[in-house]
Amino acid sequence: MTTNFEEIVSRHRAIFQSGKTRSAEWREKQLAALRAMVTERADVFCDALWKDLRRNKVDATVADLKTVADEADYTRRRVRHWMKPKSERTPLVLWPGRTTVSFEPLGVGLIIGAWNYPIQLVLSPLIAALSGGNAAVLKPSEVSPASAAALAELVPQYLDPDAVSVVTGGVAETTALLEQKWDHIFFTGGTSIGRIVMTAAAKNLTPVVLELGGKSPAIVHDSADLKVAARRIAHGRWLNAGQTCTAPDYVLVSKSVAHEFLVHLKAAVLDFYGADPQKSPDFGRIVSPRHFDRLKNLLGEGTIHHGGQHDRDDLFIAPTILTDVPPTAAVLQEEIFGPILPVLEIDGIDQAIAHVNARPHPLGLYVFANDQAVAQRILAETASGDAAINDCAVHPIIRELPFGGVGNSGMGKYHGEWGFRAYTNARGVLSRGTRFDAALRYPPYSRGTRLPNWIMGIR
Ligand code: NAD
């Protein structure tokens, strides 16, 4: 198996070194082909997402396929501009000379995806890799096997097989892939596996982007529009049955408005998924029995304010709101990554800020407040990969925003030009003319002819 992977990597490296992947034309052609794949073969991907996660067609189209198609198109239209070397100032001492930054492709990248958005989470990094002029090997998650099989079938039909491959399989295959020498590794998944990936990358000093998870808080202040806050939080939490990395993981709500907020939150669940969410065509399923068992154990903590029904045969857990959860409960320690939402009451924003800062940096932080001063103070006094005011979970669709974590929730950013930058080396280039070569620059300095500091560019 390992020999095989060596062969794949060296084949792609040879193509990369031939220069094939560098041209703007090649990049644009691949991005157009990727877009064609997800639009022309949308049905294949939708079927796979239904099998893996019982994802309804609207969510599959919007959250997976259209997002990827739009990103490929957005990138294709801008990549030539991003590729252009940027001119910078040249200090007087280096005249005549020209200073530029060029964006060099890195080589052959490994992209390891997670199962919750199994198409998007390998194709979106691939868009970044292609825009940077790289070759790439995709390793979709084994936990969503139908999506992995769809990618393995369709990617070679649409994309340049000299430069892009798909490897399916589980931990053994991922481990063997990580033993290869890569020029870049892009990993999406849990923090503990992120550590394994970074350790493997360290052997060859390979640059990494780690898109990890964490407990993203939603803070609801007294000044919030409670109905809108409840509906947006409900949508962010229960989309894909809570298996969304940017979903609000728990709510910190001001005591004075907690009751009213809970009334709106429950109403939103009933409005979105009905009294029997198991029958709702819009509510997803837990990806595997292992994850079902983990989540079911979390239901025993605190008071079930709403929901709590579950059915292992159907991998169904109802949208569940928990209250009165003890601070030591597991549901407040580990990332939930399922359809359970603990709602904790707080006395004020000082307590909310202290709560967030006592924990590892989350991927997202969401403030619901119409008092802008409060929202800005919370953002200024906390850290998170990204943040939103009066919304949650949906900001990754904005191509111009750098997407990614900080600290325990990851490192490196992507989407749009941020992805292009992640997959290129910003190479500073000084290009000198040779007509003048002032002797003043060179030793022996005892000649006393050293140039003044201002000419040397020294302040
Ligand atoms: P997962 O189990 O699918 O694992 C991700 C990848 O890691 C898979 O391709 C798998 O083969 C590989 N892997 C698993 N165990 C491994 C090991 N021991 N050694 C080497 N490789 C291994 O996904 P997951 O980790 O359960 O994903 C869920 C997590 O991902 C959550 O924490 C979620 O927040 C996070 N996530 C983050 C983002 C983001 O963009 N930041 C997006 C989606 C999910």
Residues whose N, C-alpha, C, O or C-beta is under 5 A from the ligand:
A	BS01	NAD	I112 G113 A114 W115 K139 P140 S141 E142 V143 G169 G170 V171 T174 T175 T188 G189 G190 T191 I193 I196 E211 L212 G213 G214 C245 S409
